[in-house]
């Protein structure tokens, strides 16, 4: 795993994204490519990539502000409408 961290203002959801993509059987190399892209976003980026859309060849429109449901925080994509648990997930 690389040592990059996202720039200030962009949450580090890399491990949550890795878990979500692994569950969807996305190849490890493709997951690593997304994680590197996430951690390399330029400061001030306003349109964040959705890991699920990215795996399908798109970008998506991830809302980085988590929504809490039943003690678990989720981020969701405005394009594909998927939600990804980012905290409190077992």
Secondary structure in CASP SS format (residue, H / E / C, confidence):
PFRMAT SS
TARGET T0000
AUTHOR 0000-0000-0000
METHOD secondary structure of the structure
MODEL  1
X C 1.00
X C 1.00
X C 1.00
X C 1.00
X C 1.00
X C 1.00
X C 1.00
X C 1.00
X C 1.00
X C 1.00
X C 1.00
X C 1.00
X C 1.00
X H 1.00
X H 1.00
X H 1.00
X H 1.00
X H 1.00
X H 1.00
X H 1.00
X H 1.00
X H 1.00
X H 1.00
X C 1.00
X C 1.00
X C 1.00
X C 1.00
X H 1.00
X H 1.00
X H 1.00
X H 1.00
X H 1.00
X H 1.00
X H 1.00
X H 1.00
X H 1.00
X H 1.00
X H 1.00
X H 1.00
X C 1.00
X C 1.00
X C 1.00
X C 1.00
X C 1.00
X C 1.00
X C 1.00
X C 1.00
X E 1.00
X C 1.00
X C 1.00
X H 1.00
X H 1.00
X H 1.00
X H 1.00
X H 1.00
X C 1.00
X C 1.00
X C 1.00
X C 1.00
X C 1.00
X C 1.00
X E 1.00
X E 1.00
X E 1.00
X E 1.00
X E 1.00
X E 1.00
X E 1.00
X E 1.00
X C 1.00
X C 1.00
X E 1.00
X E 1.00
X E 1.00
X E 1.00
X E 1.00
X E 1.00
X C 1.00
X C 1.00
X C 1.00
X C 1.00
X C 1.00
X E 1.00
X E 1.00
X E 1.00
X E 1.00
X E 1.00
X C 1.00
X C 1.00
X C 1.00
END
